Amino acid sequence: MGLLKDSQRRTTSIQWPAEVDAHLDILVRLAADEGIPISRAQMLSALVANASLSGPTVAKIARRYLGQLKVGDLTRAAPDSDELPAVRHRGRQRAQPS
């Protein structure tokens, strides 16, 4: 059996808050800081593949996102970006949020 990361692909389109998108970039940079080069798509896949399959745990995460997280919460919790390595994104470059 091959690795999950190398299996058949499915293309998705995700629209989410710019702050969540920036948080994904931080996760990618944190992995890079630990010597693990990973793309944004691979990081999303890793997070989903490792997510809990416990209904109450999933509900708690959804409840927090839908009703508790405020604009700026992720940004305030993020490490100083100057302390993380720059990561070059492969593929098409995304437009910067305005």
SERO-4910 file (N, C-alpha, C, O; in steps of 0.05 Angstrom, whole numbers):
BEGIN
 pado doro    nc1    nc2    nc3   cac1   cac2   cac3    cc1    cc2    cc3    oc1    oc2    oc3
  Met    A     17    -24      0      0      0      0     17     25      0     38     26     13
  Gly    A      9     45    -15     24     69    -17     16     89      5     -3     84     21
  Leu    A     30    111      6     24    132     25     -2    147     18     -7    151     -6
  Leu    A    -17    154     37    -42    169     33    -36    195     17    -51    202     -1
  Lys    A    -14    208     23     -7    233     10     -3    230    -20     -5    249    -35
  Asp    A      2    206    -29      7    200    -57    -18    188    -72    -16    181    -95
  Ser    A    -40    186    -58    -63    173    -69    -79    192    -88    -71    215    -91
  Gln    A   -100    182    -99   -117    197   -118   -125    224   -107   -132    226    -83
  Arg    A   -125    244   -123   -131    272   -115   -160    279   -121   -172    268   -139
  Arg    A   -169    299   -106   -195    311   -111   -191    341   -107   -180    350    -87
  Thr    A   -200    357   -126   -197    386   -125   -221    398   -110   -244    390   -116
  Thr    A   -216    416    -92   -238    429    -78   -233    459    -79   -211    469    -85
  Ser    A   -254    474    -74   -253    503    -73   -262    511    -45   -284    504    -36
  Ile    A   -245    525    -31   -251    533     -3   -251    564     -2   -233    577    -11
  Gln    A   -272    574     10   -274    602     16   -275    604     46   -292    592     59
  Trp    A   -257    620     57   -256    623     86   -244    650     93   -234    664     76
  Pro    A   -247    658    118   -236    685    126   -206    687    121   -191    668    124
  Ala    A   -198    711    114   -169    716    108   -152    709    133   -130    700    130
  Glu    A   -163    713    156   -148    707    181   -142    677    183   -121    669    193
  Val    A   -161    661    175   -158    631    175   -136    624    154   -120    607    159
  Asp    A   -137    637    131   -117    632    110    -89    639    120    -70    624    116
  Ala    A    -87    661    134    -61    669    145    -52    649    167    -28    644    169
  His    A    -71    638    182    -65    618    202    -54    593    189    -35    580    200
  Leu    A    -65    585    166    -54    562    152    -25    567    144     -8    550    146
  Asp    A    -19    591    134      8    598    127     27    595    152     49    586    149
  Ile    A     17    603    175     33    601    199     39    572    206     61    564    213
  Leu    A     18    555    203     22    526    207     43    514    189     60    498    197
  Val    A     43    523    163     62    513    144     90    523    152    110    508    150
  Arg    A     92    548    161    118    559    170    128    545    195    152    541    199
  Leu    A    110    538    213    118    524    238    129    497    231    149    488    243
  Ala    A    117    483    212    127    457    203    155    461    190    173    445    196
  Ala    A    158    481    174    184    487    161    205    493    182    228    485    179
  Asp    A    197    506    203    216    512    225    226    487    239    247    487    250
  Glu    A    210    466    237    218    440    248    231    422    228    235    398    233
  Gly    A    236    433    204    250    418    183    231    401    166    241    383    152
  Ile    A    206    407    166    186    392    150    175    410    128    157    426    134
  Pro    A    185    407    104    173    423     82    146    411     75    144    387     68
  Ile    A    126    427     75     98    418     70     83    441     56     86    464     63
  Ser    A     67    433     37     51    453     22     26    459     39     19    445     58
  Arg    A     12    480     31    -13    487     44    -33    465     41    -47    457     60
  Ala    A    -35    453     17    -54    431     12    -47    407     29    -64    394     40
  Gln    A    -21    401     31    -12    379     47    -18    384     77    -26    365     91
  Met    A    -15    409     86    -21    415    114    -51    412    119    -58    400    140
  Leu    A    -68    421    101    -96    418    105   -103    388    105   -119    379    122
  Ser    A    -91    373     87    -96    344     87    -87    331    113   -101    314    124
  Ala    A    -64    339    123    -54    328    148    -73    334    171    -78    317    188
  Leu    A    -83    358    172   -101    366    194   -127    350    193   -136    341    213
  Val    A   -138    347    169   -163    332    166   -158    302    172   -174    290    185
  Ala    A   -136    291    161   -130    263    165   -126    256    195   -130    234    203
  Asn    A   -117    276    210   -111    271    238   -132    282    257   -129    281    281
  Ala    A   -154    291    246   -176    302    262   -190    279    278   -191    257    269
  Ser    A   -200    287    301   -214    268    317   -240    259    303   -253    274    289
  Leu    A   -247    234    307   -273    224    297   -293    220    320   -312    205    317
  Ser    A   -288    234    341   -307    234    364   -328    256    359   -320    280    356
  Gly    A   -353    249    358   -374    269    354   -373    292    373   -374    315    364
  Pro    A   -370    287    399   -369    310    418   -345    328    413   -347    352    416
  Thr    A   -322    316    406   -298    332    401   -302    349    376   -295    373    375
  Val    A   -313    337    355   -318    352    330   -338    374    335   -335    396    325
  Ala    A   -359    368    350   -379    388    357   -367    411    372   -374    435    367
  Lys    A   -349    406    390   -336    427    406   -320    445    388   -320    470    391
  Ile    A   -305    433    369   -289    449    350   -307    466    333   -302    490    329
  Ala    A   -329    454    322   -347    469    305   -361    492    321   -364    514    311
  Arg    A   -369    485    345   -382    505    362   -364    529    368   -372    552    367
  Arg    A   -338    523    373   -319    545    378   -316    562    354   -316    587    356
  Tyr    A   -313    550    330   -309    565    306   -334    582    299   -332    605    292
  Leu    A   -357    569    301   -382    582    293   -392    603    312   -406    622    304
  Gly    A   -386    601    338   -398    619    357   -380    632    377   -389    649    393
  Gln    A   -354    625    377   -337    636    398   -313    651    387   -305    672    398
  Leu    A   -300    642    366   -277    656    355   -284    683    344   -303    685    328
  Lys    A   -270    703    352   -274    730    342   -252    738    323   -230    727    323
  Val    A   -258    758    307   -238    769    289   -214    778    306   -218    793    326
  Gly    A   -190    770    298   -166    777    313   -156    756    332   -133    757    341
  Asp    A   -173    737    340   -165    716    359   -142    700    349   -122    695    364
  Leu    A   -143    691    324   -121    675    313    -95    692    310    -73    682    316
  Thr    A    -99    716    301    -76    734    298    -62    739    324    -37    739    326
  Arg    A    -77    744    345    -65    749    371    -51    725    383    -31    728    397
  Ala    A    -60    701    376    -48    677    387    -24    668    371     -9    650    380
  Ala    A    -20    679    347      2    670    329     29    679    339     32    700    352
  Pro    A     49    663    334     77    671    341     85    694    323     73    699    302
  Asp    A    105    709    331    116    731    316    126    719    289    143    702    289
  Ser    A    116    730    267    123    719    241    153    723    234    164    708    218
  Asp    A    166    742    247    195    745    243    211    722    253    234    718    245
  Glu    A    199    707    271    213    684    283    211    658    267    224    638    273
  Leu    A    194    659    246    189    635    230    202    638    203    205    660    192
  Pro    A    210    615    191    223    617    165    203    625    143    179    619    145
  Ala    A    213    639    123    197    645    100    192    620     84    210    603     83
  Val    A    169    617     73    163    593     58    154    601     30    137    619     27
  Arg    A    166    589     10    159    595    -17    136    576    -25    139    552    -23
  His    A    114    588    -34     91    571    -42     95    562    -71    101    578    -88
  Arg    A     91    537    -75     92    526   -102     66    531   -116     46    537   -103
  Gly    A     67    530   -142     42    534   -158     34    563   -161     50    581   -157
  Arg    A      9    566   -168     -2    592   -174     -2    609   -149    -10    600   -127
  Gln    A      6    634   -152      7    652   -129    -21    664   -123    -35    671   -142
  Arg    A    -28    665    -98    -53    675    -90    -53    705    -88    -32    717    -82
  Ala    A    -75    718    -93    -77    747    -90    -76    753    -60    -87    738    -44
  Gln    A    -63    775    -53    -62    783    -25    -88    796    -17   -100    810    -33
  Pro    A    -98    790      7   -123    802     16   -120    832     18    -99    843     25
  Ser    A   -142    846     12   -141    875     13   -153    885     39   -154    909     43
***
